[in-house]
């Protein structure tokens, strides 16, 4: 089974519409991991997401819990030892994404993100949703 670190934008897109990303997450065909702050960050933007989707508060919370149940959440202390290396890799790219790189370094797995800046560093592979579909799902069918 392939494993990936989920970037926040994948969860956002899964909440905004019934997307390919949502279907992939809910299918359990991959083992998915995320840093513990990812779902707290999503909750911080709950009002904005509710406005964009028209989901009621209860439906939003149900969908978020459903998505979260398919993701292994990893505490910061488990990968904090890789943060300095991750910050070095992301220093001229986007430092706020260093925790995702740190978790990927710890678990030795790629990142699933539609933010192409992850491809600017040279240590951790990253895949967009389209690349996940074409590289891993398309060939398994």
C-alpha positions in Angstrom: 0.0 0.0 0.0 1.3 3.5 -0.9 1.5 6.1 1.8 1.3 9.9 1.6 1.5 13.0 3.8 -1.6 15.1 3.2 -1.2 18.8 2.7 -3.9 21.1 4.0 -5.1 22.0 0.5 -6.2 18.4 -0.2 -8.5 18.4 2.8 -9.8 21.9 1.8 -10.7 20.7 -1.6 -12.3 17.6 -0.2 -14.5 19.7 2.0 -15.4 22.2 -0.8 -16.8 19.7 -3.2 -17.3 16.0 -3.9 -13.9 15.9 -5.6 -11.5 13.2 -6.7 -9.4 14.0 -3.6 -12.4 13.3 -1.4 -13.1 10.0 -3.2 -9.5 8.9 -2.8 -9.3 9.8 0.9 -12.5 7.9 1.6 -11.5 4.9 -0.5 -8.7 3.8 1.9 -6.6 2.7 -1.1 -3.7 4.7 0.4 -2.3 5.1 3.9 -2.6 8.8 4.7 -0.8 10.8 7.4 -1.0 14.5 8.5 0.6 16.6 11.2 -1.7 17.2 14.1 -2.2 20.9 13.4 -3.8 20.2 10.0 -7.3 19.7 11.3 -7.0 22.6 13.7 -6.1 24.8 10.8 -9.1 23.6 8.8 -11.4 24.4 11.8 -9.8 27.9 11.8 -11.3 28.5 8.4 -14.6 26.7 9.1 -16.7 29.9 8.6 -15.1 30.6 5.2 -15.6 26.9 4.1 -19.2 27.0 5.2 -19.7 30.1 3.1 -18.2 28.6 0.0 -19.9 25.2 0.2 -23.3 25.9 1.5 -22.8 23.0 3.9 -24.6 23.4 7.2 -22.5 23.3 10.3 -23.5 19.8 11.2 -22.8 18.5 7.7 -19.4 20.2 7.7 -18.5 18.7 11.0 -19.6 15.3 9.9 -17.7 15.4 6.7 -14.6 16.7 8.5 -14.8 13.9 11.0 -15.3 11.4 8.2 -12.2 12.6 6.4 -10.2 12.7 9.6 -11.1 9.1 10.3 -9.2 8.1 7.2 -6.0 10.0 8.1 -3.5 9.1 10.8 -2.7 12.2 12.7 0.9 12.5 13.9 1.8 14.7 16.9 4.4 17.4 16.3 6.8 15.9 18.9 7.1 12.7 16.8 8.7 14.6 13.9 10.0 17.8 15.4 13.6 16.4 15.2 13.3 16.7 11.4 12.1 20.4 11.5 15.6 22.0 11.1 16.3 19.9 8.0 12.9 20.6 6.6 13.2 24.4 7.2 16.6 24.3 5.4 14.9 22.6 2.4 12.0 25.1 2.4 13.8 28.3 3.4 13.6 29.9 -0.1 10.3 28.2 -1.0 7.7 28.4 1.7 8.7 28.0 5.4 5.1 27.5 6.6 5.1 24.1 4.9 8.3 22.9 6.6 6.3 20.7 9.1 4.9 18.7 6.2 8.4 18.1 4.9 9.6 17.2 8.4 6.9 14.6 8.7 7.7 13.3 5.2 11.4 13.0 6.2 10.4 11.2 9.4 8.1 8.7 7.7 10.1 8.5 4.4 7.1 9.0 2.3 5.9 11.5 -0.3 3.6 14.5 0.1 0.2 14.7 -1.6 -0.4 18.4 -2.4 -1.7 20.6 -5.2 0.9 23.3 -4.2 3.6 22.9 -6.8 6.2 24.6 -4.6 6.8 21.3 -2.9 8.5 20.2 -6.1 11.1 22.9 -5.7 12.9 21.1 -3.0 14.9 18.0 -3.8 14.5 15.6 -0.9 10.8 14.6 -0.8 8.7 13.6 -3.7 5.3 15.3 -4.0 2.3 14.4 -6.1 -0.7 16.4 -7.1 -4.2 14.8 -7.1 -3.9 14.3 -10.9 -0.5 12.7 -10.5 -1.9 10.4 -7.8 -4.7 9.3 -10.1 -2.4 8.8 -13.2 0.5 7.2 -11.3 -1.2 5.0 -8.7 -4.8 4.6 -9.4 -4.9 4.5 -13.2 -2.4 1.6 -13.3 -4.1 -0.4 -10.6 -7.4 -0.6 -12.5 
